Amino acid sequence: MIIQRVILHSRPGINGVPVAENFCMEEATLSDKIDEGQVKVRTLYLSVDPYMKAKMYVLLQESL
């Protein structure tokens, strides 16, 4: 099965707001086989919450 997924391509600036250029779409292939303990879900909506921006900034500071 070929799917499309949204990837965080770049981090927004420290005081920046996430914009479309921070994300990219790519195709990936998923196996049709689902093993025990696995689930396959379909995302209908994607949200970028303010909490996530603050968390990304902390992770950026820790990696410097």
MMTF fields as JSON, N, C-alpha, C and O atoms, coordinates in Angstrom:
{
  "mmtfVersion": "1.0.0",
  "mmtfProducer": "UNKNOWN",
  "numBonds": 255,
  "numAtoms": 256,
  "numGroups": 64,
  "numChains": 1,
  "numModels": 1,
  "chainsPerModel": [1],
  "groupsPerChain": [64],
  "chainIdList": ["A"],
  "bondAtomList": [4, 2, 8, 6, 12, 10, 16, 14, 20, 18, 24, 22, 28, 26, 32, 30, 36, 34, 40, 38, 44, 42, 48, 46, 52, 50, 56, 54, 60, 58, 64, 62, 68, 66, 72, 70, 76, 74, 80, 78, 84, 82, 88, 86, 92, 90, 96, 94, 100, 98, 104, 102, 108, 106, 112, 110, 116, 114, 120, 118, 124, 122, 128, 126, 132, 130, 136, 134, 140, 138, 144, 142, 148, 146, 152, 150, 156, 154, 160, 158, 164, 162, 168, 166, 172, 170, 176, 174, 180, 178, 184, 182, 188, 186, 192, 190, 196, 194, 200, 198, 204, 202, 208, 206, 212, 210, 216, 214, 220, 218, 224, 222, 228, 226, 232, 230, 236, 234, 240, 238, 244, 242, 248, 246, 252, 250],
  "bondOrderList": [1, 1, 1, 1, 1, 1, 1, 1, 1, 1, 1, 1, 1, 1, 1, 1, 1, 1, 1, 1, 1, 1, 1, 1, 1, 1, 1, 1, 1, 1, 1, 1, 1, 1, 1, 1, 1, 1, 1, 1, 1, 1, 1, 1, 1, 1, 1, 1, 1, 1, 1, 1, 1, 1, 1, 1, 1, 1, 1, 1, 1, 1, 1],
  "groupList": [{"groupName": "MET", "atomNameList": ["N", "CA", "C", "O"], "elementList": ["N", "C", "C", "O"], "formalChargeList": [0, 0, 0, 0], "bondAtomList": [1, 0, 2, 1, 3, 2], "bondOrderList": [1, 1, 2], "singleLetterCode": "M", "chemCompType": "L-PEPTIDE LINKING"}, {"groupName": "ILE", "atomNameList": ["N", "CA", "C", "O"], "elementList": ["N", "C", "C", "O"], "formalChargeList": [0, 0, 0, 0], "bondAtomList": [1, 0, 2, 1, 3, 2], "bondOrderList": [1, 1, 2], "singleLetterCode": "I", "chemCompType": "L-PEPTIDE LINKING"}, {"groupName": "GLN", "atomNameList": ["N", "CA", "C", "O"], "elementList": ["N", "C", "C", "O"], "formalChargeList": [0, 0, 0, 0], "bondAtomList": [1, 0, 2, 1, 3, 2], "bondOrderList": [1, 1, 2], "singleLetterCode": "Q", "chemCompType": "L-PEPTIDE LINKING"}, {"groupName": "ARG", "atomNameList": ["N", "CA", "C", "O"], "elementList": ["N", "C", "C", "O"], "formalChargeList": [0, 0, 0, 0], "bondAtomList": [1, 0, 2, 1, 3, 2], "bondOrderList": [1, 1, 2], "singleLetterCode": "R", "chemCompType": "L-PEPTIDE LINKING"}, {"groupName": "VAL", "atomNameList": ["N", "CA", "C", "O"], "elementList": ["N", "C", "C", "O"], "formalChargeList": [0, 0, 0, 0], "bondAtomList": [1, 0, 2, 1, 3, 2], "bondOrderList": [1, 1, 2], "singleLetterCode": "V", "chemCompType": "L-PEPTIDE LINKING"}, {"groupName": "LEU", "atomNameList": ["N", "CA", "C", "O"], "elementList": ["N", "C", "C", "O"], "formalChargeList": [0, 0, 0, 0], "bondAtomList": [1, 0, 2, 1, 3, 2], "bondOrderList": [1, 1, 2], "singleLetterCode": "L", "chemCompType": "L-PEPTIDE LINKING"}, {"groupName": "HIS", "atomNameList": ["N", "CA", "C", "O"], "elementList": ["N", "C", "C", "O"], "formalChargeList": [0, 0, 0, 0], "bondAtomList": [1, 0, 2, 1, 3, 2], "bondOrderList": [1, 1, 2], "singleLetterCode": "H", "chemCompType": "L-PEPTIDE LINKING"}, {"groupName": "SER", "atomNameList": ["N", "CA", "C", "O"], "elementList": ["N", "C", "C", "O"], "formalChargeList": [0, 0, 0, 0], "bondAtomList": [1, 0, 2, 1, 3, 2], "bondOrderList": [1, 1, 2], "singleLetterCode": "S", "chemCompType": "L-PEPTIDE LINKING"}, {"groupName": "PRO", "atomNameList": ["N", "CA", "C", "O"], "elementList": ["N", "C", "C", "O"], "formalChargeList": [0, 0, 0, 0], "bondAtomList": [1, 0, 2, 1, 3, 2], "bondOrderList": [1, 1, 2], "singleLetterCode": "P", "chemCompType": "L-PEPTIDE LINKING"}, {"groupName": "GLY", "atomNameList": ["N", "CA", "C", "O"], "elementList": ["N", "C", "C", "O"], "formalChargeList": [0, 0, 0, 0], "bondAtomList": [1, 0, 2, 1, 3, 2], "bondOrderList": [1, 1, 2], "singleLetterCode": "G", "chemCompType": "PEPTIDE LINKING"}, {"groupName": "ASN", "atomNameList": ["N", "CA", "C", "O"], "elementList": ["N", "C", "C", "O"], "formalChargeList": [0, 0, 0, 0], "bondAtomList": [1, 0, 2, 1, 3, 2], "bondOrderList": [1, 1, 2], "singleLetterCode": "N", "chemCompType": "L-PEPTIDE LINKING"}, {"groupName": "ALA", "atomNameList": ["N", "CA", "C", "O"], "elementList": ["N", "C", "C", "O"], "formalChargeList": [0, 0, 0, 0], "bondAtomList": [1, 0, 2, 1, 3, 2], "bondOrderList": [1, 1, 2], "singleLetterCode": "A", "chemCompType": "L-PEPTIDE LINKING"}, {"groupName": "GLU", "atomNameList": ["N", "CA", "C", "O"], "elementList": ["N", "C", "C", "O"], "formalChargeList": [0, 0, 0, 0], "bondAtomList": [1, 0, 2, 1, 3, 2], "bondOrderList": [1, 1, 2], "singleLetterCode": "E", "chemCompType": "L-PEPTIDE LINKING"}, {"groupName": "PHE", "atomNameList": ["N", "CA", "C", "O"], "elementList": ["N", "C", "C", "O"], "formalChargeList": [0, 0, 0, 0], "bondAtomList": [1, 0, 2, 1, 3, 2], "bondOrderList": [1, 1, 2], "singleLetterCode": "F", "chemCompType": "L-PEPTIDE LINKING"}, {"groupName": "CYS", "atomNameList": ["N", "CA", "C", "O"], "elementList": ["N", "C", "C", "O"], "formalChargeList": [0, 0, 0, 0], "bondAtomList": [1, 0, 2, 1, 3, 2], "bondOrderList": [1, 1, 2], "singleLetterCode": "C", "chemCompType": "L-PEPTIDE LINKING"}, {"groupName": "THR", "atomNameList": ["N", "CA", "C", "O"], "elementList": ["N", "C", "C", "O"], "formalChargeList": [0, 0, 0, 0], "bondAtomList": [1, 0, 2, 1, 3, 2], "bondOrderList": [1, 1, 2], "singleLetterCode": "T", "chemCompType": "L-PEPTIDE LINKING"}, {"groupName": "ASP", "atomNameList": ["N", "CA", "C", "O"], "elementList": ["N", "C", "C", "O"], "formalChargeList": [0, 0, 0, 0], "bondAtomList": [1, 0, 2, 1, 3, 2], "bondOrderList": [1, 1, 2], "singleLetterCode": "D", "chemCompType": "L-PEPTIDE LINKING"}, {"groupName": "LYS", "atomNameList": ["N", "CA", "C", "O"], "elementList": ["N", "C", "C", "O"], "formalChargeList": [0, 0, 0, 0], "bondAtomList": [1, 0, 2, 1, 3, 2], "bondOrderList": [1, 1, 2], "singleLetterCode": "K", "chemCompType": "L-PEPTIDE LINKING"}, {"groupName": "TYR", "atomNameList": ["N", "CA", "C", "O"], "elementList": ["N", "C", "C", "O"], "formalChargeList": [0, 0, 0, 0], "bondAtomList": [1, 0, 2, 1, 3, 2], "bondOrderList": [1, 1, 2], "singleLetterCode": "Y", "chemCompType": "L-PEPTIDE LINKING"}],
  "groupTypeList": [0, 1, 1, 2, 3, 4, 1, 5, 6, 7, 3, 8, 9, 1, 10, 9, 4, 8, 4, 11, 12, 10, 13, 14, 0, 12, 12, 11, 15, 5, 7, 16, 17, 1, 16, 12, 9, 2, 4, 17, 4, 3, 15, 5, 18, 5, 7, 4, 16, 8, 18, 0, 17, 11, 17, 0, 18, 4, 5, 5, 2, 12, 7, 5],
  "groupIdList": [1, 2, 3, 4, 5, 6, 7, 8, 9, 10, 11, 12, 13, 14, 15, 16, 17, 18, 19, 20, 21, 22, 23, 24, 25, 26, 27, 28, 29, 30, 31, 32, 33, 34, 35, 36, 37, 38, 39, 40, 41, 42, 43, 44, 45, 46, 47, 48, 49, 50, 51, 52, 53, 54, 55, 56, 57, 58, 59, 60, 61, 62, 63, 64],
  "secStructList": [7, 3, 3, 3, 3, 3, 3, 3, 7, 1, 7, 7, 7, 6, 6, 7, 7, 7, 7, 4, 4, 4, 3, 3, 3, 3, 3, 3, 3, 7, 7, 1, 7, 7, 7, 6, 6, 7, 7, 7, 7, 7, 7, 7, 7, 7, 7, 7, 7, 2, 2, 2, 2, 2, 2, 2, 2, 2, 2, 2, 2, 2, 2, 7],
  "xCoordList": [0.846, 0.0, 0.899, 1.806, 0.647, 1.404, 0.605, -0.581, 1.27, 0.625, 1.383, 2.51, 0.766, 1.446, 1.585, 0.66, 2.748, 2.946, 3.54, 4.234, 3.251, 3.738, 4.983, 4.954, 6.068, 7.345, 7.724, 7.584, 8.204, 8.749, 10.098, 11.076, 10.144, 11.328, 12.345, 13.552, 11.863, 12.744, 11.997, 10.767, 12.751, 12.139, 11.823, 12.594, 10.682, 10.401, 11.465, 12.086, 11.679, 12.631, 12.215, 11.092, 13.102, 12.83, 11.528, 10.724, 11.314, 10.083, 9.143, 8.158, 9.442, 8.648, 7.42, 7.331, 6.492, 5.272, 5.479, 6.02, 5.071, 5.213, 4.48, 3.341, 5.146, 4.569, 4.68, 5.374, 4.014, 3.986, 5.389, 5.623, 6.327, 7.687, 8.437, 9.452, 7.958, 8.585, 8.221, 8.792, 7.282, 6.801, 6.947, 6.992, 7.019, 7.007, 6.164, 5.98, 5.662, 4.89, 5.782, 6.524, 5.707, 6.432, 5.596, 4.731, 5.869, 5.178, 6.01, 7.24, 5.326, 5.989, 5.15, 3.952, 5.791, 5.098, 4.915, 5.875, 3.682, 3.373, 3.018, 2.369, 3.44, 3.088, 1.596, 1.026, 0.978, -0.434, -0.619, -1.729, 0.47, 0.416, 0.466, 1.325, -0.459, -0.481, -0.185, -0.927, 0.904, 1.276, 0.464, -0.151, 0.476, -0.221, 0.344, 1.56, -0.536, -0.112, 0.056, 0.354, -0.128, -0.013, -1.391, -2.327, -1.509, -2.743, -2.374, -1.257, -3.293, -3.116, -4.2, -5.383, -3.807, -4.765, -4.653, -3.656, -5.668, -5.682, -5.864, -6.815, -4.955, -5.025, -5.946, -5.759, -6.934, -7.852, -7.455, -7.625, -6.927, -6.533, -5.157, -4.822, -4.362, -3.049, -2.989, -3.308, -2.588, -2.534, -1.108, -0.4, -0.695, 0.589, 0.251, -0.04, 0.297, -0.097, 1.044, 2.21, 0.729, 1.778, 2.704, 3.898, 2.187, 3.012, 4.131, 5.266, 3.814, 4.804, 5.94, 7.098, 5.618, 6.649, 7.62, 8.834, 7.097, 7.956, 8.816, 9.99, 8.261, 8.996, 10.128, 11.223, 9.866, 10.902, 12.046, 13.211, 11.72, 12.75, 13.649, 14.869, 13.05, 13.832, 14.758, 15.93, 14.244, 15.058, 16.188, 17.287, 15.941, 16.978, 18.085, 19.265, 17.724, 18.712, 19.55, 20.752, 18.934, 19.653, 20.655, 21.659, 20.383, 21.269, 22.449, 23.35, 22.478, 23.6, 24.801, 25.821],
  "yCoordList": [-1.167, 0.0, 1.24, 1.355, 2.148, 3.405, 4.477, 4.671, 5.171, 6.219, 7.53, 7.542, 8.618, 9.904, 10.247, 10.041, 10.771, 11.17, 12.57, 13.009, 13.256, 14.618, 14.526, 13.9, 15.144, 15.106, 16.517, 17.463, 16.662, 17.946, 18.113, 17.46, 18.978, 19.165, 20.093, 19.885, 21.109, 22.057, 22.628, 22.672, 23.063, 23.655, 25.119, 25.819, 25.588, 27.022, 27.775, 27.21, 29.032, 29.843, 29.957, 29.598, 30.45, 30.548, 31.308, 30.874, 32.411, 33.186, 33.016, 33.743, 32.064, 31.878, 31.026, 30.242, 31.198, 30.409, 29.319, 29.607, 28.078, 27.033, 27.432, 27.897, 27.243, 27.555, 26.313, 25.361, 26.317, 25.163, 24.716, 23.522, 25.659, 25.324, 24.475, 23.863, 24.427, 23.604, 22.127, 21.28, 21.817, 20.454, 20.012, 20.842, 18.721, 18.196, 16.925, 16.265, 16.609, 15.386, 14.397, 14.769, 13.137, 12.104, 10.843, 10.617, 10.034, 8.76, 7.675, 7.706, 6.726, 5.591, 4.343, 4.428, 3.211, 1.948, 1.237, 1.026, 0.878, 0.112, -1.312, -1.543, -2.236, -3.635, -3.826, -3.206, -4.669, -4.994, -5.924, -6.076, -6.542, -7.482, -6.7, -5.84, -7.01, -6.405, -7.514, -8.492, -7.356, -8.352, -8.158, -7.113, -9.175, -9.102, -7.942, -7.772, -7.154, -6.011, -4.735, -3.686, -4.794, -3.611, -3.16, -3.956, -1.888, -1.34, -0.441, 0.072, -0.257, 0.664, 1.723, 1.394, 2.983, 4.066, 5.045, 5.061, 5.845, 6.875, 8.22, 8.41, 9.15, 10.488, 11.354, 11.474, 11.951, 12.834, 14.297, 15.088, 14.66, 16.036, 16.04, 15.134, 17.051, 17.203, 18.573, 19.576, 18.627, 19.878, 20.142, 19.226, 21.399, 21.815, 22.75, 23.93, 22.193, 22.933, 23.788, 23.447, 24.908, 25.75, 24.968, 25.262, 23.99, 23.168, 22.491, 22.418, 22.002, 21.29, 22.229, 21.814, 23.482, 24.451, 24.665, 24.676, 24.835, 25.038, 23.804, 23.933, 22.628, 21.387, 21.249, 20.805, 21.627, 21.562, 22.521, 22.206, 23.684, 24.656, 24.1, 24.249, 23.46, 22.863, 21.779, 21.72, 20.928, 19.868, 20.456, 19.901, 21.558, 22.223, 22.739, 22.586, 23.342, 23.865, 22.742, 22.913, 21.6, 20.468, 19.861, 19.284, 19.991, 19.381, 20.269, 19.827, 21.503, 22.41, 22.156, 22.831],
  "zCoordList": [0.0, 0.0, 0.0, 0.824, -0.91, -0.962, -0.238, -0.504, 0.681, 1.47, 1.294, 0.799, 1.695, 1.775, 3.248, 4.034, 3.616, 5.008, 5.061, 4.143, 6.155, 6.375, 7.249, 8.309, 6.814, 7.514, 7.941, 7.166, 9.176, 9.62, 8.927, 9.292, 7.94, 7.099, 7.758, 7.632, 8.455, 9.141, 10.331, 10.347, 11.319, 12.514, 12.261, 11.606, 12.784, 12.707, 13.492, 14.392, 13.162, 13.913, 15.367, 15.718, 16.214, 17.651, 17.918, 18.744, 17.246, 17.43, 16.248, 16.123, 15.388, 14.176, 14.388, 15.333, 13.497, 13.475, 12.431, 11.363, 12.696, 11.685, 10.398, 10.435, 9.28, 7.972, 7.097, 7.454, 5.974, 5.084, 4.68, 4.493, 4.542, 4.127, 5.158, 4.824, 6.401, 7.432, 7.29, 7.977, 6.411, 6.251, 4.801, 3.893, 4.594, 3.229, 3.218, 4.24, 2.035, 1.839, 1.114, 0.206, 1.516, 0.796, 0.753, 1.6, -0.24, -0.361, 0.302, 0.269, 0.898, 1.531, 1.259, 0.988, 1.336, 1.117, 2.458, 3.2, 2.749, 3.955, 3.557, 2.537, 4.355, 4.125, 4.373, 5.27, 3.588, 3.801, 4.994, 5.504, 5.435, 6.558, 7.874, 8.068, 8.758, 10.091, 11.093, 11.185, 11.843, 12.84, 14.118, 14.329, 14.955, 16.236, 17.057, 17.145, 17.653, 18.46, 17.649, 18.219, 16.334, 15.484, 15.035, 14.979, 14.718, 14.152, 12.986, 12.915, 12.095, 10.983, 11.122, 11.21, 11.143, 11.319, 10.158, 9.437, 9.99, 8.948, 9.639, 10.396, 9.379, 9.96, 9.112, 7.901, 9.751, 9.036, 9.193, 8.266, 10.361, 10.643, 11.283, 12.046, 10.979, 11.556, 12.207, 11.57, 13.458, 14.205, 14.668, 15.085, 14.591, 15.15, 16.312, 16.12, 17.508, 18.699, 19.229, 19.028, 19.91, 20.498, 21.429, 21.49, 22.147, 23.035, 22.251, 22.72, 21.07, 20.259, 19.845, 19.795, 19.55, 19.161, 20.315, 20.11, 21.518, 22.685, 22.932, 23.28, 22.759, 22.958, 21.931, 22.273, 20.682, 19.644, 19.975, 19.73, 20.527, 20.877, 21.984, 21.924, 22.996, 24.082, 23.527, 23.897, 22.649, 22.06, 21.222, 21.198, 20.542, 19.753, 20.67, 20.355, 21.789, 22.725, 23.329, 23.535, 23.613, 24.198, 23.223, 23.64, 21.913, 20.923, 20.577, 19.864, 21.055, 20.74, 21.619, 21.481]
}
